[in-house]
Amino acid sequence: MGKSSGGAEFVAAELAENFARRGDEVVLVSDVEPLTRERMPAKLSIVETRTYCGLRSYTKYIPMNFPRWLVQHLLGNVLAAWRARSLLKSDKEGFDAVHVHGALATVLLRRAVRRHASGIPLVYTEHDSTPWSCRYRCAPERLVRRFVYRRINLRACQAATVVTVNFPSLADELAARTGLPQSHFATIRNAASAQWLSRQHDAESVKALHGFDHYILFVGSLVARKCPDILLRALAAVSLPCIFVGDGPMRGSLERLASRFGIADRVVFTGAIDRGSVQCYYSGADALVLPSVSEGAPLVAIEALRSGVPVVASNLRGIASFVRDQQNGLLIEPGDEDSLRRALAALEADESLLAKLRHGAESSSLAADSWSDVVNQLCALYLQHRPAQETRPGIRSSSGAVSGAVGDLAAESLGLQLPPVMVTPIPQSQTHG
């Protein structure tokens, strides 16, 4: 986990850190960069999978991004599951829950969790929208993703004790496709840390660094499904500067495309940077632009709104669950250049619209959940799905029982000591988002 990680890794790390800061012993199975390790709480232990280091030498030779993504996720899930299973075999009583953020790893861990002496719950978080609700740019990728999702992601939902999703319509679709009851799924929205608040001195430093009075922002991997090339084409029709924060296999072609369109002087590619530095870029942006054809509920959009920055993004179910068209952002057709061009032109020409959207984003930030809220909801979920005969100390409520809806159960109101959780994120090789 570090500046080259994806959204699922950041979510897993935030959860692990917040549990640990509340006094719980947490084991995080993940690759973690040294600088990230230094700021981890004392009660958070890291078990390295060494996935990224091992894969770098081999997967870089795979010429196309989608096949490379498949290989990385396959091997990453297998290695993370293997490490987690070893921990479970060596520890018969210490874990109270296993929370997995990768579909294949969930399937592979099912038996190990069931054999654990204390009968702990296996919680799986599905971070991605289903491929039936996204619009991939080529038919072969669409067919392969649907096949993989049926064989792995839907099986992971069936293998888990309970599945968490980050927007309600995903729970509805997964219940319909798996045949599992709605009670098998819990909607727990992603959050943004309090640090994602606009700070004027950060904004001015970014503007001075790149020589822009104002700019729009792209944050994410430079891969086909994020459509950075479509954003570049739309930029050619307006005069807005744009900063691309992130790296990926398309970077070289994007730089050449910017030169061909004559917009290289107002387009910046920063490469992959750490999250603290990304915050500075949010602070001064007029808008975050995310024209993807496939997204869940992306952290970058949540972080932008938390910073009071409007979001121009594809009208996909996960995004539309918190980005409101004409209120805190603009929703466009996924991967559609004309739709994106019209949205950018409106931002450039109508200052009152931009002011309205910025006000809406600031209002959204006030209503946003924090990671401590998410931890409270997860704590209740873990307790709700513990075996009925569980009587071990440390899992107590003032009434002696745990009941009620997940969203209504806060740890403080129950008088609980939060249960430990083992979080096993699956490494990706691309940039945040």
C-alpha positions, 0 to 999 in steps of 0.5 A: 500500500502506497502511492501506487495503490488503488482505491481498495487498498486505501480503503483497507488501510484506512479501516485497519488504521482506524481500528488500531487507533481505537485500541484494537489489534489489527493484522493487515496482509498487504504490501506496504511502502516503507514511508507508509509503514512509519505512520502506522499505529503501534497496534497495526501489524503488517504481513507483507505479501511481497506481491508487487516486488515479485510481479514488477519484473514479469508483468511489465512485459505484458503488452496490454493493460487489461491482460496485465491487470488480470495477471496482477490480480490473480497472483496478488489474490493468491499470495494474499490468501496464502499469507492469511491462511497461514495466519489463521492456521497458526492462530486458533483463537486470536482473530474475531473477524476476517475482512477481505477486499479481493474476490478470489482471496475470499473464495480461497479463504472460505475453508480456512475461516470455517475451520478456525476454532472460534468460528469467525465471520468472513466479511467480503467488500465488493468495491467494483460495480458489476460489468453489466452496469458499466460500459467497457470500450471494447467487446472482448474486455466486456465479455472477459470481465463478465465471465470473471465476475460470474466465476469469481466475484459472485462466488465470493459473495456466496462464500462470505458470511456477509458482503459489504458494498459502498452504494445501495443499488450494488447490493440490490443487483448482487442479491438478484444475481446470486440469489442470496437474500438482501440480508446477506448484503450491507451498504457501508459507504466509503468515507474521506479523512478529515485531512481532505479539506481545502486549504488555500496555501496548498492551492496557491503552492500548486498553482505557482508550481505549474503556472496556472491561475486555475485548473481542472484535475484528473486523479487516477490510473492512466488506463483505458477504462478511466478514459484520460484520452477522451478527457484530452480530446475534450480539452482541445475544444476549451481553454481549461488547464488540466493536471493529471495526477497518476501514472499508467501504461497510457502516459506516453501516448497521452503526452504525445496526444497533448502535443498533437492537439497543441495543448501540451502547455496547459496539460501537466502529468505529475506521475504517481504521488503520495496521498498527502501531496494529492490533497494539495491538488484538490485544494486549488482545482475548479473541478475533478473530472472522472470520465470513466466507463467503469467505477464503483464509488471512487474515493477520488470523487469522495475526496474531491467533494470533501475538499469542496471541489465539484465533480464532473463524472460519468453517470454510473450507478456508484458515482450517481449515488453521491454526485448529484447532477447540477448540484455538486457536480455534472454527470456525463455519458460514460466515455462520451467525448461530446458529453464531456466537452459540453460539461467542460464548456459549461464550467468554463463559460458559466461562473455562476454554475461553477459557484453553485456546484462548489457550494453544493460540494461544500454542503456535501462535505459537511454531511459526509461520513468519517472513517470512524463512522465506517468503523462503527458500522463495521464493528456492529456488522462483525458482532452481528455475524458472530456465532451465537454461542460466542462468549469470549471476553472483549465482545460485550454489550451493555445488554449482553446481546447484539441486535438491531440494524447495522447502521444503527449500531455504534460501538459507543452506544453498545459499550464495546471494546472493538473486535480485532479485524484482519484486513487483506487487501489485494495489491494493484499496480496502478495509481490511486483511484 
